[in-house]
Amino acid sequence: MDLWKCMVRANKTPTDPTEKLKYDAERLVCSAIVQEYHVMIQEGLEYSYVTNGVARILLRVPYDDPSTVYYFFCDPNSEQSLQEPKTSIARVLCLCLMAFHSPVRGQEWRNTVQSRLHLWTTSFDHALSQTPKEVLQQISPQSDSTDPEYVSPESSSDYQPSSPLQESPTAGRRVRTRSQASCAPSDVRHRTQSPDSSGSDSNQATGRKRGFSQIRSSPSAQRAARQIEAAKDKGGHSKRHDAQFCTQRCLLGLQTGGILDDSCPNMKLHRRGQDVMKHSITAEDLVGLLKAQLDENIDRCTPLGNCGAYGAPFKLICDKYGYVVVGKGTTSGLWKEVSREAQVYQVLRKAQASAVPVFLGTIDLKKIYFLHGAGEIRHMLVMGWGGESTATMELTPGLLKNINKSNKEIEALGIFHEDLRPDNILWNEELRRALIIDFHRSTLKCRPAPKRSRAKTRFWRTESGDVKR
């Protein structure tokens, strides 16, 4: 089925009641499949499925033909015997096993594919709301909820239509769907991966189908953490996940045009074989080199740890000079708030490598980094690695004293954090200091102007005898 031609761009709606019912049912099913297909492209997944708790639609997107999504419908209520080898649950288990062996597609693949595909601004909830109640009752007479105004919280999507259906500005291939007899393609390339938890059959078949409003996408069997496990990306660039971060003193010297730090694990790379004591480039040069690398291949960065409310940390490595720093990535929607931190770090310049990490600059990414749990990363703050979070440490009197010392230092410069909690405080072993981060909620208080010493007033007498100063 050419979904773009037959469903999205179709100019005519059937008038025959039977054909109209079929058309509405197909539109609902297609919207559910396309919503999950959208997730599969962004997450770089080969396999997934959608379910209403009983029936399942197994999905596969080929690496070399991403405009086609293969599907297989599994309905346990139509199975004659549980002794059959190809039951619905057996097929789902098979899908999960294949998903464990399927490598997650790289960020370059995701950017390229998304730019070529057409855009159908829809979601299952939107299609459901556009379907008359009486039609829903005919399609699913036993539905628990056929109210077109009802929006299931389980099936809600991050993107809801806010405009009429439109064509993507970039011409591309059409999204097609094909039914295939089996889940396993004959040419699947396998690579061992750590098996993550997949969607479990938590809702046992009860002999009746659930309503359309209860359809939801399965939990992803392939998690974004597997992006970190690949030793090399598609372009052949070594990820070097074990590379050590540059020291705060090293980056402070880079920022101020000072000398190299002998204790920095990457000092030899900074020198590039030359017997020099100072940094060969500036902080601005480093940020420019990192941006050029990411613009060329967005896979040349590595997600670190968990996502925060306003951003996600990345490891960034400058291939030419060996600098290893942190990029705080965030979405376009949050950039207005997060970008305030860049201004705050400028105010706190004297406190860098003392009470806060060394800040180097910002990057506006040319391409998107699709990060599970964070969204589409489009911007980064570049800074030194601050250390380990104090959230998992015991708040000893010595640590509390150190935190207060850092907080007083930034307040003396006019910055009040307003969200000082363990998650926003790092312990830096190199400096033996607590470093404060995440200033998007901070406020700037005017500091009293320093008192000036009055200049001595000189008096002199004019010829007429008047005294002037």
Phi, psi and omega in degrees: 000127174275093188299319181298318183281316187276334186247308187283314185263009180294128182270346184240142174250131182303142177259336177296131184305317181293314179293324179294320178297318178296318180298314180296320179295317179297322181294320178296313181295316181297322180294323177293318180294315182294325178298318178286327176300320177302316179294320181298321179293314182292326181271352180072036184262145174269323184237149172192183173201160173242151183210154170252017180099342178236291179280154180224148172243111180279139186233147174216134175244113180293148180295317185270355179219064187289351177279357178247131174244122177274145181222155174216126184269128178241120178235104182297336180290341180266359180282136183284322184210144177286351179279350179293143182290337184251061176278170181299316181292327178295321179293321178295318177297320177298317179298318180295319179297318178293325179295324179297330182266357183266121180292142176292134180291146182288168180294326178298317178299315182296316179297316182296314182295314183297326181288340183262344185274152173289161181247122173247106183281093183201176171201168180297317180298323178293314179298323179295318181291337180271356182263126180302149183299320181293328177292318178298323179293327177285322180291316182225081186296340182258017182296140177288332182214111178247015177287117182297342178275349183285132177242116180288127178295336181284336183253007182293149183243157177292334181247121176245142183295131177238003181211164178298163178302134183219159179269142178299140179297338178263117180296140182204191181280155182276151175277121180243155174237141178226142175268136178232155189286332182225164182281325190272118173285156184282345186243026181289131176270133184252146172210133184295132176228159175287122183290122176264169179291137181246178180295122182264159181275069184285340180253101182291150177295129183249010177094353176221152182277148175278162181287164180300328183293348182260004178292139174213161179281149179288152172300140183296128178282338180248112185270159183294341180297338180290346176297329184285338188281342182290132182285327179221147178273182186298330181276000177084013181274127181294131181284329180047056183296338182272003179298135181277148179288150174293152179285160177296322179294325177298312183288331175294321176295323177296317183292323185261000183075027182269200184273165176289155178262119182298334182274356179289128182294347183249018186299320181298323178291325178296323182286332181056044176081000181261151179270076182238154180255339182255162177292139182280341182230174177257171177299322178296321177297317181298313180298321178295320178293320178295318178297317180298320178297314182289327177293329178283317181209107185291346178286355184274042171211157187233123176297143180238126171060208185268158177278143174266183181291333185239002180181175179224136182279144177230149171267126180242132181236124175279111185298325188283321185242358174076014177287135179239116186226182180250138172246120176273103184272145178210172183271167178296326180294331181259354187297327181301319179282316184293324182296342176299331181299325180300320179291322180295318180296330176293321177295325182267026183304321181288342182263000181288140186066022178221302178243342178222161177292161176289127180259135186248331180155189182236156178229129170260112186286140176284326180247170182262138169255112181276110183243123181300127179091346181242328180106208183269105181282122182237347184219156178217144165261130183255126182206174177283157178289122187281329182134201182269145180294139177279358181296333181259008182254157175283128182280080179286162177304323179294320179292317179299321178296321179293321179296315179298323179298315179293320180295319178296326181294319180284328177292329177294338177266005174096005182255127175247120191295314178072359178211048186278100178220165185307325180296337182255016179231129180246149174256121181256112184292326180300313183270345187056044182223154171272124181253132183262137182229180176058082184255020184290343178256003186289161177234152179255120178255136180293130177272146177296136180294139179298142180291132178266141175282131182292133179289147179295133180270127181259138178243147172214157184254132179279173181296332180280353178100355179286145178263128179233159176231000000 
